[in-house]
Amino acid sequence: MSVMHGANALRRWWLVTGFSAGQGVVEYGLILALTALFTVVILGVFGGTVSDFLSFIANAIDAATGG
């Protein structure tokens, strides 16, 4: 299959499925924004608990290794 044949097949697929050129970019941007927002909210709610837990693990490693 030549490169032009592959490009034409991809172009036909885009036309058949009805995707516009920027639709995927917008969807990925929304996913990224929602993931970032979710992460900030979760860390805001559970940040202190996560910090305490990680400190506990670090202290246990230090105690186990004699450090």
C-alpha positions in Angstrom: 0.0 0.0 0.0 1.4 3.3 -1.0 1.5 6.4 1.3 -1.1 8.2 -0.9 -3.4 5.2 -0.8 -3.2 5.1 3.0 -3.9 8.9 3.2 -6.9 8.5 0.9 -8.2 5.7 3.0 -7.8 7.8 6.1 -9.6 10.7 4.5 -12.5 8.5 3.4 -12.7 7.1 7.0 -12.9 10.7 8.4 -15.6 11.6 6.0 -17.7 8.4 6.7 -17.5 8.7 10.4 -18.4 12.4 10.4 -15.4 13.6 12.4 -14.3 17.2 11.8 -10.6 18.0 12.0 -10.7 19.8 15.4 -13.1 17.6 17.2 -10.5 15.2 18.5 -8.3 18.0 19.8 -11.3 19.6 21.6 -12.2 16.3 23.2 -8.7 15.6 24.4 -8.5 19.1 25.8 -11.7 18.6 27.7 -10.4 15.3 29.1 -7.2 16.9 30.1 -9.0 19.9 31.8 -11.4 17.6 33.7 -8.6 15.3 34.8 -6.6 18.3 36.1 -9.6 19.7 37.9 -10.4 16.3 39.4 -6.8 15.9 40.6 -6.8 19.3 42.2 -10.1 18.6 44.0 -9.0 15.2 45.2 -5.6 16.5 46.5 -7.4 19.4 48.2 -9.7 17.0 50.0 -7.2 14.2 50.8 -3.9 16.1 50.6 -3.2 16.0 54.3 -4.0 12.3 54.5 -1.8 11.5 51.5 1.0 13.6 53.0 0.7 11.8 56.4 0.7 8.4 54.7 3.8 9.1 52.6 5.6 10.4 55.7 4.7 7.2 57.5 6.1 5.1 54.7 9.3 7.2 54.5 9.8 6.9 58.3 9.2 3.1 58.1 11.8 2.8 55.3 14.3 4.9 57.3 13.7 2.7 60.4 14.0 -0.5 58.4 17.3 0.5 56.7 18.8 2.1 59.8 18.9 5.5 58.2 
